Amino acid sequence: MAGPEEKALMDKASRVRDVMSRQVYTVSPTDTAQSVARLMKETGVGALPVEVPGVGTILGIVTDRDILISVVAQGLSTSTAVFEFMTVAAESCEEGDSILLAAQKMHDLRIRQLVVIDEKRHAAGIIALADIIRVNPELGGLVLDGMSRHEPERQQLEGMTPCPA
């Protein structure tokens, strides 16, 4: 059971905007795998939203795992463009969404981060599983537990309904 200090933190941080990282780096679909990997190393992140240059609309997301599985393991050149291996239509949430909704999405989709978008579909930040664990370890544990299963399990987190498939 959460103590008074933990309860206060959970109440205060009940929305995505309260726990997300506002420092967001983005890449272009024409950037190379190597330039993206360098940016990930420099910034210490493992996922970067892909945006339309000059417009800012989010097209997708590229992760360090995408680079490993789709570029390195396939023997492709490090100059391979992001649009050739990115995940199109990145999973996202909005700043005003509850962290419970974000956690439910992560659980259902077996992912560790969501792009936080504004009303123009521009990246406003990133919410990672680690952010949820920081404010609600029990909820984060449920998400992690769902990810560790070999077969996706449709489990409803307390107070939520499953995300549409």
N, C-alpha and C positions, 0 to 999 in steps of 0.2 A: 504494500500500500504506500502511496506517495505521501511524504511528509508535507508540512505547510509550505516550506520553501519550494519544493518541487511542484506542488499544486499551483502556487502563484506563478511560477515560470510557465507551466503548461497553459494556464488561463491567459497569461499575457501573450504567449506565442501560439495562439490558436489559429492564426491565419498565415498563409504562405509568405506574405510580405514581412512578417515578423521574424522569419527564420531563414529566408533565402539569402543567397549571396548576390549582392547587387553588382559586384565587379564581374562583368561578363565580357568575354572575348569572343569575337565571331570571326568566321572565315568565309571566303568566297567559294562558290562551286568550281572556280577555275584555279584555285590554289592547288599546290602539289602536296602529295602525301608527305614529302620531306619537310616542306615549310610548315605544315600543320603539326607534324611531330616535334619540330623545333619549338613552335609556339607552346605546345603542351608541356614540353620540358621546362621552358622559361617561366611559365605561369603556374606550373604545378597542378594542372587540371588534366582530366582524362577524357573530357568530352567538350566539344565546341559546337555551338549552333552554326548552321550554314545559312548565310543571308544573301539576298539579292543586293549586289553592290549598288550604292547610291539610293536604294529604295528602303532597305532595312527589313523587308519582309522575310520572315524565317521560312526557309525551304525544307530544312531537315537538320540532321545532326551527324557529326562524325565523332567516333570514339577511338581511343587508343586500340581497342580490340578490333575495330573495323580495319585499321591500318595493318595490324598483325595478320588477321584472317584473310582479308580481301586483297591485300597488296603483297606483304612479305611472304606469306605462306603460298601464294599463287605464283611467286617469282616475278611479279610485275615490277616495273621501274619505279623508283622513288619519285619520278616526275609525273606519275599518274595523277590526273586531276581528281579533285574531291568528288565531283559529280558522278564519277565512275564507280565509287564505292560507298558513298554516304547513305545513311538511312533517310529516305525521303519522308517528308511530313513528320517531323519530330513530335514525339508525344509532349504535350504541353499542359499547363494549367495557368490560371490567372492569379494575380497578386491577392485578390480578395477571397480566393478559395480557402477552405479549411485545410489544415495539415492532414486531417483525417481523409479528406477527398484525395489529396496528393498521395498519401500512403496507400489508399485503396488502388489508385491507378498503378503505382509502382508494383504493388503486390500482384494485381491481375495481369499486368503486362511483363512482369519479371524483369524490371529495369531499375537502375539505381539513381537516375536523375531525370528531372523534367525541366524543360525550358519554361520559364515564366514569361508570359507575353502580356503586352498591353493591348489596348483596344484597337491599335493599328497593326497588330500581329508582329510588333517589333520585340526583340528580346529585352526584357526588363531585369532579368536575372536568371539564376539557376537554383533549383532546390534539389539537394542531394539527399540520399538516404541518411547520410551522416548528420545532416541538419535536423532531420526528424528524430534520430536517435538522441541527439543532444538535448532536445526538449521533452521527449517522450520515449524513453528507452523501451518500454513495453510495446508500444506501437511499432517502433523500429524493429524490434525483435520479431514481431509477427510478419512484417514485410520480409525480413531476412529469411525466416523460416519458410515462407512461401517460395522464395527464390531458390532455396537449396533442394527443392524437390525435383526429381527427374521429370515427372509429368506435371504440367500446370494443374493446380488444384483450385477450383472455384470456391474460395472461402470468403465469406462475408466478414469483414472486420466490424467490430462492435459499432453499431450506429450507422452503418453504411450499406448501400446496395451495390452489387457488382457493377463494374463499368461495362457499357455495351460493347460487344465484340465487334 
